[in-house]
Amino acid sequence: MKTKPTKELSECFNLPEKAVVSIIGSGGKTTLLNYLAQKYAAEKVLVATTTKMRMPEKNEYDQIYFSEFDQLGKKSGISFAARVTSDEEKVTFPSDPAVRASFANFDQVFLEADGSKQLPLKAWADFEPVILPETTVTIGVLPIKALHKKINTTTVHRLPLFLEWLSVVAEKEISLKLLAEIVIQEKGLFYLAQGIEILFINQVDTKDDLENAQQLAEEINQFPHQITKIIAGSGQKEEGIILWEK
């Protein structure tokens, strides 16, 4: 696969107008969420989570709503809608129907729709990811840095489920083939996806990382799938390359 020049990461995604974007997977979801929100901050942007995430920092939004959700979409910039969890350290999606009704008032909506306990990989329980039916773009995040690590509790969220799902044993080395299976297997990364499906291979920081990401894309493309674009890049460096697209 021929190497292409890197681009600003948001250019690689090239999101449609009025998108409702659900970000799932592991290895950089929150970083990508905040990056994309900031790229559209001159417009009206809504950020929320359908699962649980840490309380956002003040520099990550322009206004935050814990109530009065009928006011959502009346101000420019980044609006964060949330309900504080019982431990008061995390937030989740507000149950007020006004939040989902407000999606139409925004230029872009970004939802963190999955949890991985900050581990590189995961298996999915029956109740996750939590992708709302309003979703028009699903971005699946997968970190290339998981390659060659061992399968254990330091690398995989829901390890027993992961071992059973992929018929692997603990402490086995994570291969490109295994990463591809996480993407394309039944009950894999895009199992509950809605709308346009984009795979973001994250943590691509070196030439070796890029070569591994390219090989992973080739491995994935050996199987039938509904993915429309595969991007390799770095959420931290805010740059990327489109490896493949329909």
C-alpha positions in Angstrom: 0.0 0.0 0.0 1.5 3.3 -1.1 2.1 5.9 1.7 0.2 9.1 1.4 1.1 12.4 3.0 -0.4 13.2 6.4 -3.3 15.6 6.8 -5.0 17.5 9.5 -7.0 14.7 11.2 -10.4 16.5 10.8 -9.8 16.6 7.1 -9.4 12.9 7.0 -12.8 12.4 8.7 -14.4 15.1 6.5 -17.7 14.8 8.5 -21.0 15.6 6.8 -23.0 18.6 8.0 -25.4 18.1 10.8 -23.8 14.8 11.8 -24.6 12.9 15.0 -21.3 11.1 15.6 -21.0 8.1 18.0 -17.4 7.3 19.0 -16.8 3.7 20.1 -14.0 1.3 20.8 -10.9 1.8 22.9 -7.5 3.6 22.9 -8.3 7.3 22.5 -12.1 7.9 22.3 -12.2 10.9 24.6 -9.1 12.6 23.0 -10.8 12.2 19.6 -14.1 13.5 20.9 -12.6 16.6 22.4 -10.4 17.2 19.3 -13.3 17.0 16.9 -15.5 19.2 19.1 -12.8 21.9 19.2 -12.5 21.8 15.4 -16.1 22.8 15.0 -16.2 25.1 18.0 -16.9 28.2 15.8 -20.3 26.5 15.1 -22.9 25.0 17.4 -21.5 21.7 18.9 -23.1 19.4 21.4 -21.0 16.9 23.4 -22.3 14.2 25.6 -21.8 10.5 26.6 -24.3 7.7 26.4 -22.3 5.6 28.9 -20.0 7.2 31.5 -17.0 9.4 31.2 -15.0 11.7 33.5 -16.3 15.1 34.3 -15.0 17.4 31.5 -12.4 20.1 32.1 -13.5 23.7 31.8 -11.3 24.2 28.7 -13.2 21.5 26.9 -16.6 23.3 26.6 -18.1 26.8 26.4 -21.2 26.0 28.4 -22.3 23.0 30.4 -25.9 21.9 31.1 -27.0 19.8 34.0 -30.6 21.1 33.7 -32.6 23.5 31.5 -32.0 21.3 28.5 -34.6 23.2 26.5 -31.9 25.9 26.2 -29.5 23.6 24.3 -28.6 24.8 20.9 -29.3 28.5 21.5 -25.6 29.4 22.0 -22.6 29.0 19.7 -19.5 27.0 20.7 -19.3 23.7 22.5 -22.2 22.8 24.8 -21.8 19.8 27.1 -25.0 18.1 28.3 -24.7 15.7 31.3 -26.1 14.1 34.3 -23.7 13.7 37.2 -23.4 10.1 38.5 -23.9 9.2 42.2 -20.1 9.3 42.9 -20.0 12.8 41.4 -16.8 12.0 39.5 -18.3 10.9 36.2 -21.2 12.0 34.0 -23.7 10.2 31.9 -26.5 11.0 29.4 -29.4 13.0 30.8 -32.8 11.2 30.7 -34.6 14.4 29.7 -36.0 13.9 26.2 -35.2 17.6 25.4 -31.5 16.6 25.0 -32.1 14.2 22.1 -34.7 16.7 20.7 -32.0 19.3 20.7 -29.7 17.4 18.2 -31.4 19.2 15.3 -30.4 22.6 16.7 -26.6 21.8 16.4 -24.2 21.8 13.5 -22.4 18.7 14.9 -23.2 16.3 17.8 -20.4 14.2 19.3 -21.3 11.3 21.6 -18.9 9.1 23.5 -20.8 5.8 23.2 -18.5 3.2 24.7 -16.3 2.5 27.7 -13.0 0.6 28.0 -11.7 1.4 31.4 -8.8 3.2 29.7 -7.5 -0.2 28.4 -6.3 -0.7 24.8 -8.8 -3.4 23.8 -12.1 -4.7 24.9 -14.9 -7.2 24.3 -18.5 -5.9 24.3 -21.2 -6.9 26.8 -24.8 -7.2 25.5 -25.6 -3.7 26.7 -22.8 -1.9 24.9 -21.9 0.2 23.0 -24.8 2.5 23.6 -25.4 4.0 20.1 -28.5 6.2 19.8 -30.7 5.6 16.8 -30.1 9.3 15.8 -26.5 8.4 15.0 -25.5 9.2 11.4 -21.7 8.4 11.7 -20.1 5.8 13.9 -16.3 6.1 14.5 -14.6 3.0 15.8 -11.3 3.6 17.5 -8.6 0.9 17.7 -5.0 1.6 18.9 -2.2 0.1 16.9 0.0 0.2 20.0 -1.9 -2.9 21.2 0.0 -4.9 18.7 2.5 -7.4 20.2 1.3 -6.8 23.7 0.0 -9.8 25.8 -3.7 -10.5 26.2 -4.3 -10.0 29.9 -6.1 -7.7 32.4 -3.7 -4.8 31.6 -4.6 -4.8 27.9 -8.2 -6.0 27.7 -11.4 -4.8 29.3 -13.8 -7.7 30.0 -11.0 -10.2 29.6 -13.1 -13.4 30.2 -15.6 -12.3 27.6 -12.7 -11.5 25.2 -11.1 -14.9 25.6 -14.4 -16.7 25.0 -15.5 -14.5 22.1 -12.2 -14.8 20.0 -11.3 -18.3 21.2 -7.9 -17.2 22.5 -5.9 -17.8 25.6 -4.5 -15.3 28.1 -0.9 -14.1 27.6 -1.0 -14.8 23.9 0.6 -12.1 21.8 -1.8 -9.7 20.1 -1.4 -10.1 16.3 -2.6 -8.1 13.3 -5.0 -11.0 12.6 -6.5 -10.7 16.1 -6.9 -6.9 15.8 -8.6 -7.4 12.4 -10.9 -10.0 14.0 -11.9 -7.4 16.7 -13.1 -5.2 13.9 -14.8 -7.6 11.6 -16.0 -10.5 13.8 -19.7 -10.8 14.8 -20.3 -8.8 17.9 -17.1 -6.9 17.1 -16.4 -3.1 16.9 -19.1 -2.2 14.4 -21.7 -4.7 15.4 -24.3 -2.1 16.5 -23.0 0.8 14.4 -25.4 3.2 12.8 -24.9 5.3 9.6 -21.5 5.8 8.0 -18.8 3.5 9.6 -15.3 4.9 9.9 -12.4 3.0 11.5 -9.7 5.1 13.1 -6.5 3.3 13.8 -5.1 5.5 16.5 -1.7 6.0 18.2 0.1 5.9 14.8 3.2 7.8 15.8 6.1 6.2 13.9 6.9 4.8 10.5 6.6 1.3 12.0 3.2 2.1 13.4 2.1 3.3 10.0 3.4 0.2 8.3 1.5 -1.9 10.9 -1.7 0.1 10.4 -1.4 -0.3 6.6 -1.1 -4.1 7.1 -4.0 -4.1 9.4 -6.2 -2.3 6.9 -5.2 -4.9 4.3 -6.0 -7.7 6.7 -9.5 -6.2 7.4 -10.2 -5.7 3.7 -9.8 -9.4 3.1 -13.2 -9.8 4.8 -16.7 -8.4 3.9 -17.5 -5.3 6.0 -19.6 -2.1 5.9 -16.7 0.3 6.8 -16.6 3.2 4.4 -13.2 4.6 5.4 -10.1 3.5 7.3 -7.9 6.3 8.8 -4.5 5.9 10.5 -3.4 8.7 12.7 -2.7 10.2 16.1 -5.4 11.9 18.2 -2.6 13.4 20.2 -0.7 14.8 17.2 -4.0 15.6 15.4 -2.8 14.2 12.1 -3.8 11.3 9.9 -3.8 9.5 6.6 -6.7 7.9 4.8 -5.5 4.3 4.2 -8.6 3.2 2.3 -12.1 4.4 1.4 -15.0 3.2 -0.7 
